[in-house]
Structure formats: structure tokens, C-alpha cells
Amino acid sequence: MEKMTIELSKEEKVSIINQHIKTLKYNKYDYQISIKEEEAVETPSTSRVDSLNAKIAEVDAKVAALSAEVVVLNA
């Protein structure tokens, strides 16, 4: 029996990447809200805020990498 090979179209790949970017942006917003919550308490945890800021930086790096891939696909 012969294997069937299915290739994703450029548009499908871009759509998948955009879905990932959207999820990352939701996560970033969640981290930003968590920072606001942490800063609202009487004694905010500096380490928690630092950790959330690090996660935001990671999200930004991932979004940049995925956005660059979209540019490559659309070239």
C-alpha cells in the first residue's frame, strides 16, 4: 500500500503560525494581568513579578520568530 503524502499550502502554514501567535499574545496578556494582580497586594513578590516579566520577554521572542517565518512564507 502506497503512503499518501499531504503537503500544507502556504496559506495553511501561515494560518497555523498566526494561531500560535494569537495564543502567545493571549498568554502575554495573562502574564501582564498577573503582574497587576501581584502588584496590587500589600507585599508583592518581586521574584514572581520578575518571573512573569521573563515570560513576557520569552513570548515577545517567540512572536518575533514566528512573525519572521510568516515573512519567509509570504516571500
Jmol script that loads the backbone (N, CA, C; Angstrom):
load data "model"
ATOM      1  N   MET A   1       0.848  -1.187   0.000  1.00  0.00           N
ATOM      2  CA  MET A   1       0.000   0.000   0.000  1.00  0.00           C
ATOM      3  C   MET A   1       0.889   1.245   0.000  1.00  0.00           C
ATOM      4  N   GLU A   2       0.611   2.141  -0.881  1.00  0.00           N
ATOM      5  CA  GLU A   2       1.401   3.349  -1.046  1.00  0.00           C
ATOM      6  C   GLU A   2       0.989   4.408  -0.021  1.00  0.00           C
ATOM      7  N   LYS A   3       2.000   5.081   0.553  1.00  0.00           N
ATOM      8  CA  LYS A   3       1.716   6.157   1.511  1.00  0.00           C
ATOM      9  C   LYS A   3       1.281   7.401   0.762  1.00  0.00           C
ATOM     10  N   MET A   4       0.289   8.054   1.305  1.00  0.00           N
ATOM     11  CA  MET A   4      -0.198   9.292   0.711  1.00  0.00           C
ATOM     12  C   MET A   4       0.485  10.465   1.416  1.00  0.00           C
ATOM     13  N   THR A   5       1.094  11.309   0.645  1.00  0.00           N
ATOM     14  CA  THR A   5       1.778  12.469   1.201  1.00  0.00           C
ATOM     15  C   THR A   5       0.894  13.687   1.033  1.00  0.00           C
ATOM     16  N   ILE A   6       0.672  14.360   2.135  1.00  0.00           N
ATOM     17  CA  ILE A   6      -0.145  15.570   2.101  1.00  0.00           C
ATOM     18  C   ILE A   6       0.741  16.737   2.513  1.00  0.00           C
ATOM     19  N   GLU A   7       0.812  17.719   1.674  1.00  0.00           N
ATOM     20  CA  GLU A   7       1.583  18.922   1.962  1.00  0.00           C
ATOM     21  C   GLU A   7       0.644  20.051   2.342  1.00  0.00           C
ATOM     22  N   LEU A   8       1.064  20.841   3.303  1.00  0.00           N
ATOM     23  CA  LEU A   8       0.272  22.013   3.676  1.00  0.00           C
ATOM     24  C   LEU A   8       0.558  23.138   2.688  1.00  0.00           C
ATOM     25  N   SER A   9      -0.475  23.874   2.359  1.00  0.00           N
ATOM     26  CA  SER A   9      -0.288  25.030   1.490  1.00  0.00           C
ATOM     27  C   SER A   9       0.364  26.157   2.291  1.00  0.00           C
ATOM     28  N   LYS A  10       0.890  27.123   1.576  1.00  0.00           N
ATOM     29  CA  LYS A  10       1.490  28.292   2.224  1.00  0.00           C
ATOM     30  C   LYS A  10       0.451  28.974   3.118  1.00  0.00           C
ATOM     31  N   GLU A  11      -0.766  29.097   2.619  1.00  0.00           N
ATOM     32  CA  GLU A  11      -1.827  29.759   3.392  1.00  0.00           C
ATOM     33  C   GLU A  11      -2.155  28.982   4.666  1.00  0.00           C
ATOM     34  N   GLU A  12      -2.148  27.658   4.574  1.00  0.00           N
ATOM     35  CA  GLU A  12      -2.426  26.839   5.760  1.00  0.00           C
ATOM     36  C   GLU A  12      -1.308  27.000   6.785  1.00  0.00           C
ATOM     37  N   LYS A  13      -0.070  27.020   6.316  1.00  0.00           N
ATOM     38  CA  LYS A  13       1.058  27.208   7.231  1.00  0.00           C
ATOM     39  C   LYS A  13       0.978  28.562   7.919  1.00  0.00           C
ATOM     40  N   VAL A  14       0.687  29.600   7.148  1.00  0.00           N
ATOM     41  CA  VAL A  14       0.563  30.944   7.718  1.00  0.00           C
ATOM     42  C   VAL A  14      -0.577  30.988   8.735  1.00  0.00           C
ATOM     43  N   SER A  15      -1.667  30.326   8.424  1.00  0.00           N
ATOM     44  CA  SER A  15      -2.806  30.284   9.342  1.00  0.00           C
ATOM     45  C   SER A  15      -2.433  29.609  10.662  1.00  0.00           C
ATOM     46  N   ILE A  16      -1.704  28.505  10.576  1.00  0.00           N
ATOM     47  CA  ILE A  16      -1.272  27.803  11.795  1.00  0.00           C
ATOM     48  C   ILE A  16      -0.340  28.692  12.616  1.00  0.00           C
ATOM     49  N   ILE A  17       0.596  29.333  11.945  1.00  0.00           N
ATOM     50  CA  ILE A  17       1.525  30.223  12.649  1.00  0.00           C
ATOM     51  C   ILE A  17       0.758  31.366  13.310  1.00  0.00           C
ATOM     52  N   ASN A  18      -0.199  31.945  12.595  1.00  0.00           N
ATOM     53  CA  ASN A  18      -0.992  33.037  13.166  1.00  0.00           C
ATOM     54  C   ASN A  18      -1.787  32.582  14.379  1.00  0.00           C
ATOM     55  N   GLN A  19      -2.257  31.344  14.369  1.00  0.00           N
ATOM     56  CA  GLN A  19      -2.955  30.800  15.538  1.00  0.00           C
ATOM     57  C   GLN A  19      -2.000  30.718  16.727  1.00  0.00           C
ATOM     58  N   HIS A  20      -0.775  30.288  16.459  1.00  0.00           N
ATOM     59  CA  HIS A  20       0.225  30.224  17.532  1.00  0.00           C
ATOM     60  C   HIS A  20       0.529  31.625  18.070  1.00  0.00           C
ATOM     61  N   ILE A  21       0.669  32.582  17.171  1.00  0.00           N
ATOM     62  CA  ILE A  21       0.937  33.964  17.590  1.00  0.00           C
ATOM     63  C   ILE A  21      -0.206  34.482  18.461  1.00  0.00           C
ATOM     64  N   LYS A  22      -1.429  34.196  18.067  1.00  0.00           N
ATOM     65  CA  LYS A  22      -2.586  34.651  18.851  1.00  0.00           C
ATOM     66  C   LYS A  22      -2.565  34.032  20.250  1.00  0.00           C
ATOM     67  N   THR A  23      -2.258  32.748  20.324  1.00  0.00           N
ATOM     68  CA  THR A  23      -2.171  32.085  21.626  1.00  0.00           C
ATOM     69  C   THR A  23      -1.078  32.712  22.481  1.00  0.00           C
ATOM     70  N   LEU A  24       0.062  32.990  21.869  1.00  0.00           N
ATOM     71  CA  LEU A  24       1.147  33.635  22.601  1.00  0.00           C
ATOM     72  C   LEU A  24       0.727  35.008  23.119  1.00  0.00           C
ATOM     73  N   LYS A  25      -0.008  35.757  22.308  1.00  0.00           N
ATOM     74  CA  LYS A  25      -0.459  37.085  22.738  1.00  0.00           C
ATOM     75  C   LYS A  25      -1.479  36.995  23.875  1.00  0.00           C
ATOM     76  N   TYR A  26      -2.331  35.957  23.844  1.00  0.00           N
ATOM     77  CA  TYR A  26      -3.224  35.719  24.983  1.00  0.00           C
ATOM     78  C   TYR A  26      -2.402  35.447  26.240  1.00  0.00           C
ATOM     79  N   ASN A  27      -1.381  34.607  26.104  1.00  0.00           N
ATOM     80  CA  ASN A  27      -0.519  34.298  27.251  1.00  0.00           C
ATOM     81  C   ASN A  27       0.166  35.548  27.777  1.00  0.00           C
ATOM     82  N   LYS A  28       0.663  36.376  26.868  1.00  0.00           N
ATOM     83  CA  LYS A  28       1.329  37.616  27.284  1.00  0.00           C
ATOM     84  C   LYS A  28       0.371  38.493  28.079  1.00  0.00           C
ATOM     85  N   TYR A  29      -0.846  38.636  27.587  1.00  0.00           N
ATOM     86  CA  TYR A  29      -1.818  39.461  28.298  1.00  0.00           C
ATOM     87  C   TYR A  29      -2.111  38.872  29.680  1.00  0.00           C
ATOM     88  N   ASP A  30      -2.206  37.550  29.742  1.00  0.00           N
ATOM     89  CA  ASP A  30      -2.425  36.886  31.027  1.00  0.00           C
ATOM     90  C   ASP A  30      -1.280  37.199  31.992  1.00  0.00           C
ATOM     91  N   TYR A  31      -0.039  37.156  31.505  1.00  0.00           N
ATOM     92  CA  TYR A  31       1.108  37.476  32.358  1.00  0.00           C
ATOM     93  C   TYR A  31       1.055  38.934  32.817  1.00  0.00           C
ATOM     94  N   GLN A  32       0.655  39.837  31.913  1.00  0.00           N
ATOM     95  CA  GLN A  32       0.556  41.257  32.271  1.00  0.00           C
ATOM     96  C   GLN A  32      -0.498  41.473  33.355  1.00  0.00           C
ATOM     97  N   ILE A  33      -1.618  40.794  33.235  1.00  0.00           N
ATOM     98  CA  ILE A  33      -2.675  40.901  34.250  1.00  0.00           C
ATOM     99  C   ILE A  33      -2.197  40.311  35.573  1.00  0.00           C
ATOM    100  N   SER A  34      -1.469  39.207  35.498  1.00  0.00           N
ATOM    101  CA  SER A  34      -0.935  38.585  36.719  1.00  0.00           C
ATOM    102  C   SER A  34       0.024  39.527  37.432  1.00  0.00           C
ATOM    103  N   ILE A  35       0.795  40.292  36.678  1.00  0.00           N
ATOM    104  CA  ILE A  35       1.693  41.285  37.290  1.00  0.00           C
ATOM    105  C   ILE A  35       0.869  42.346  38.005  1.00  0.00           C
ATOM    106  N   LYS A  36      -0.185  42.831  37.373  1.00  0.00           N
ATOM    107  CA  LYS A  36      -1.051  43.832  38.015  1.00  0.00           C
ATOM    108  C   LYS A  36      -1.642  43.274  39.313  1.00  0.00           C
ATOM    109  N   GLU A  37      -2.074  42.016  39.268  1.00  0.00           N
ATOM    110  CA  GLU A  37      -2.619  41.388  40.476  1.00  0.00           C
ATOM    111  C   GLU A  37      -1.557  41.302  41.568  1.00  0.00           C
ATOM    112  N   GLU A  38      -0.375  40.885  41.182  1.00  0.00           N
ATOM    113  CA  GLU A  38       0.706  40.739  42.164  1.00  0.00           C
ATOM    114  C   GLU A  38       1.074  42.088  42.774  1.00  0.00           C
ATOM    115  N   GLU A  39       1.107  43.114  41.944  1.00  0.00           N
ATOM    116  CA  GLU A  39       1.457  44.445  42.433  1.00  0.00           C
ATOM    117  C   GLU A  39       0.352  45.068  43.281  1.00  0.00           C
ATOM    118  N   ALA A  40      -0.850  44.506  43.235  1.00  0.00           N
ATOM    119  CA  ALA A  40      -1.974  45.052  43.995  1.00  0.00           C
ATOM    120  C   ALA A  40      -1.986  44.592  45.448  1.00  0.00           C
ATOM    121  N   VAL A  41      -1.256  43.527  45.744  1.00  0.00           N
ATOM    122  CA  VAL A  41      -1.261  43.026  47.118  1.00  0.00           C
ATOM    123  C   VAL A  41      -0.302  43.842  47.976  1.00  0.00           C
ATOM    124  N   GLU A  42      -0.478  43.709  49.291  1.00  0.00           N
ATOM    125  CA  GLU A  42       0.295  44.526  50.227  1.00  0.00           C
ATOM    126  C   GLU A  42       1.801  44.293  50.093  1.00  0.00           C
ATOM    127  N   THR A  43       2.200  43.043  49.951  1.00  0.00           N
ATOM    128  CA  THR A  43       3.626  42.735  49.792  1.00  0.00           C
ATOM    129  C   THR A  43       3.824  41.878  48.535  1.00  0.00           C
ATOM    130  N   PRO A  44       3.937  42.536  47.385  1.00  0.00           N
ATOM    131  CA  PRO A  44       4.101  41.785  46.142  1.00  0.00           C
ATOM    132  C   PRO A  44       5.421  41.005  46.120  1.00  0.00           C
ATOM    133  N   SER A  45       5.362  39.863  45.492  1.00  0.00           N
ATOM    134  CA  SER A  45       6.560  39.034  45.361  1.00  0.00           C
ATOM    135  C   SER A  45       7.389  39.523  44.179  1.00  0.00           C
ATOM    136  N   THR A  46       8.558  40.046  44.492  1.00  0.00           N
ATOM    137  CA  THR A  46       9.448  40.537  43.450  1.00  0.00           C
ATOM    138  C   THR A  46       9.867  39.402  42.519  1.00  0.00           C
ATOM    139  N   SER A  47      10.097  38.241  43.088  1.00  0.00           N
ATOM    140  CA  SER A  47      10.525  37.112  42.257  1.00  0.00           C
ATOM    141  C   SER A  47       9.415  36.675  41.312  1.00  0.00           C
ATOM    142  N   ARG A  48       8.178  36.731  41.765  1.00  0.00           N
ATOM    143  CA  ARG A  48       7.053  36.376  40.889  1.00  0.00           C
ATOM    144  C   ARG A  48       6.932  37.389  39.748  1.00  0.00           C
ATOM    145  N   VAL A  49       7.039  38.679  40.070  1.00  0.00           N
ATOM    146  CA  VAL A  49       6.964  39.720  39.040  1.00  0.00           C
ATOM    147  C   VAL A  49       8.114  39.556  38.043  1.00  0.00           C
ATOM    148  N   ASP A  50       9.317  39.285  38.562  1.00  0.00           N
ATOM    149  CA  ASP A  50      10.465  39.072  37.682  1.00  0.00           C
ATOM    150  C   ASP A  50      10.243  37.868  36.774  1.00  0.00           C
ATOM    151  N   SER A  51       9.692  36.804  37.334  1.00  0.00           N
ATOM    152  CA  SER A  51       9.411  35.598  36.563  1.00  0.00           C
ATOM    153  C   SER A  51       8.388  35.878  35.460  1.00  0.00           C
ATOM    154  N   LEU A  52       7.359  36.617  35.788  1.00  0.00           N
ATOM    155  CA  LEU A  52       6.335  36.960  34.795  1.00  0.00           C
ATOM    156  C   LEU A  52       6.913  37.861  33.706  1.00  0.00           C
ATOM    157  N   ASN A  53       7.772  38.807  34.093  1.00  0.00           N
ATOM    158  CA  ASN A  53       8.423  39.659  33.094  1.00  0.00           C
ATOM    159  C   ASN A  53       9.318  38.837  32.170  1.00  0.00           C
ATOM    160  N   ALA A  54       9.979  37.824  32.721  1.00  0.00           N
ATOM    161  CA  ALA A  54      10.811  36.937  31.897  1.00  0.00           C
ATOM    162  C   ALA A  54       9.943  36.157  30.909  1.00  0.00           C
ATOM    163  N   LYS A  55       8.778  35.717  31.368  1.00  0.00           N
ATOM    164  CA  LYS A  55       7.855  35.005  30.479  1.00  0.00           C
ATOM    165  C   LYS A  55       7.365  35.916  29.355  1.00  0.00           C
ATOM    166  N   ILE A  56       7.114  37.177  29.686  1.00  0.00           N
ATOM    167  CA  ILE A  56       6.688  38.146  28.668  1.00  0.00           C
ATOM    168  C   ILE A  56       7.788  38.323  27.630  1.00  0.00           C
ATOM    169  N   ALA A  57       9.026  38.412  28.078  1.00  0.00           N
ATOM    170  CA  ALA A  57      10.155  38.551  27.150  1.00  0.00           C
ATOM    171  C   ALA A  57      10.265  37.317  26.252  1.00  0.00           C
ATOM    172  N   GLU A  58      10.028  36.132  26.816  1.00  0.00           N
ATOM    173  CA  GLU A  58      10.052  34.906  26.020  1.00  0.00           C
ATOM    174  C   GLU A  58       8.957  34.919  24.962  1.00  0.00           C
ATOM    175  N   VAL A  59       7.779  35.360  25.357  1.00  0.00           N
ATOM    176  CA  VAL A  59       6.661  35.443  24.405  1.00  0.00           C
ATOM    177  C   VAL A  59       7.024  36.395  23.273  1.00  0.00           C
ATOM    178  N   ASP A  60       7.586  37.542  23.613  1.00  0.00           N
ATOM    179  CA  ASP A  60       7.973  38.518  22.585  1.00  0.00           C
ATOM    180  C   ASP A  60       8.972  37.904  21.603  1.00  0.00           C
ATOM    181  N   ALA A  61       9.934  37.135  22.120  1.00  0.00           N
ATOM    182  CA  ALA A  61      10.930  36.490  21.257  1.00  0.00           C
ATOM    183  C   ALA A  61      10.269  35.451  20.354  1.00  0.00           C
ATOM    184  N   LYS A  62       9.340  34.691  20.904  1.00  0.00           N
ATOM    185  CA  LYS A  62       8.641  33.672  20.111  1.00  0.00           C
ATOM    186  C   LYS A  62       7.784  34.309  19.029  1.00  0.00           C
ATOM    187  N   VAL A  63       7.083  35.378  19.372  1.00  0.00           N
ATOM    188  CA  VAL A  63       6.248  36.075  18.390  1.00  0.00           C
ATOM    189  C   VAL A  63       7.127  36.630  17.272  1.00  0.00           C
ATOM    190  N   ALA A  64       8.275  37.182  17.619  1.00  0.00           N
ATOM    191  CA  ALA A  64       9.184  37.718  16.607  1.00  0.00           C
ATOM    192  C   ALA A  64       9.663  36.608  15.672  1.00  0.00           C
ATOM    193  N   ALA A  65       9.999  35.452  16.230  1.00  0.00           N
ATOM    194  CA  ALA A  65      10.464  34.335  15.413  1.00  0.00           C
ATOM    195  C   ALA A  65       9.370  33.827  14.496  1.00  0.00           C
ATOM    196  N   LEU A  66       8.167  33.704  15.022  1.00  0.00           N
ATOM    197  CA  LEU A  66       7.056  33.229  14.192  1.00  0.00           C
ATOM    198  C   LEU A  66       6.668  34.262  13.132  1.00  0.00           C
ATOM    199  N   SER A  67       6.730  35.525  13.482  1.00  0.00           N
ATOM    200  CA  SER A  67       6.421  36.583  12.513  1.00  0.00           C
ATOM    201  C   SER A  67       7.432  36.569  11.380  1.00  0.00           C
ATOM    202  N   ALA A  68       8.686  36.308  11.704  1.00  0.00           N
ATOM    203  CA  ALA A  68       9.724  36.208  10.675  1.00  0.00           C
ATOM    204  C   ALA A  68       9.448  35.030   9.754  1.00  0.00           C
ATOM    205  N   GLU A  69       8.942  33.941  10.306  1.00  0.00           N
ATOM    206  CA  GLU A  69       8.597  32.768   9.480  1.00  0.00           C
ATOM    207  C   GLU A  69       7.457  33.094   8.530  1.00  0.00           C
ATOM    208  N   VAL A  70       6.499  33.871   8.993  1.00  0.00           N
ATOM    209  CA  VAL A  70       5.397  34.296   8.102  1.00  0.00           C
ATOM    210  C   VAL A  70       5.953  35.118   6.948  1.00  0.00           C
ATOM    211  N   VAL A  71       6.894  36.005   7.231  1.00  0.00           N
ATOM    212  CA  VAL A  71       7.516  36.821   6.174  1.00  0.00           C
ATOM    213  C   VAL A  71       8.198  35.907   5.156  1.00  0.00           C
ATOM    214  N   VAL A  72       8.911  34.899   5.644  1.00  0.00           N
ATOM    215  CA  VAL A  72       9.586  33.962   4.740  1.00  0.00           C
ATOM    216  C   VAL A  72       8.568  33.225   3.874  1.00  0.00           C
ATOM    217  N   LEU A  73       7.507  32.766   4.484  1.00  0.00           N
ATOM    218  CA  LEU A  73       6.483  32.032   3.734  1.00  0.00           C
ATOM    219  C   LEU A  73       5.802  32.910   2.686  1.00  0.00           C
ATOM    220  N   ASN A  74       5.658  34.170   3.000  1.00  0.00           N
ATOM    221  CA  ASN A  74       4.976  35.086   2.071  1.00  0.00           C
ATOM    222  C   ASN A  74       5.914  35.704   1.040  1.00  0.00           C
ATOM    223  N   ALA A  75       7.212  35.376   1.123  1.00  0.00           N
ATOM    224  CA  ALA A  75       8.183  35.945   0.173  1.00  0.00           C
ATOM    225  C   ALA A  75       8.026  35.325  -1.213  1.00  0.00           C
TER     226      ALA A  75
END
end "model"
wireframe off; spacefill off
backbone 0.3
color backbone group
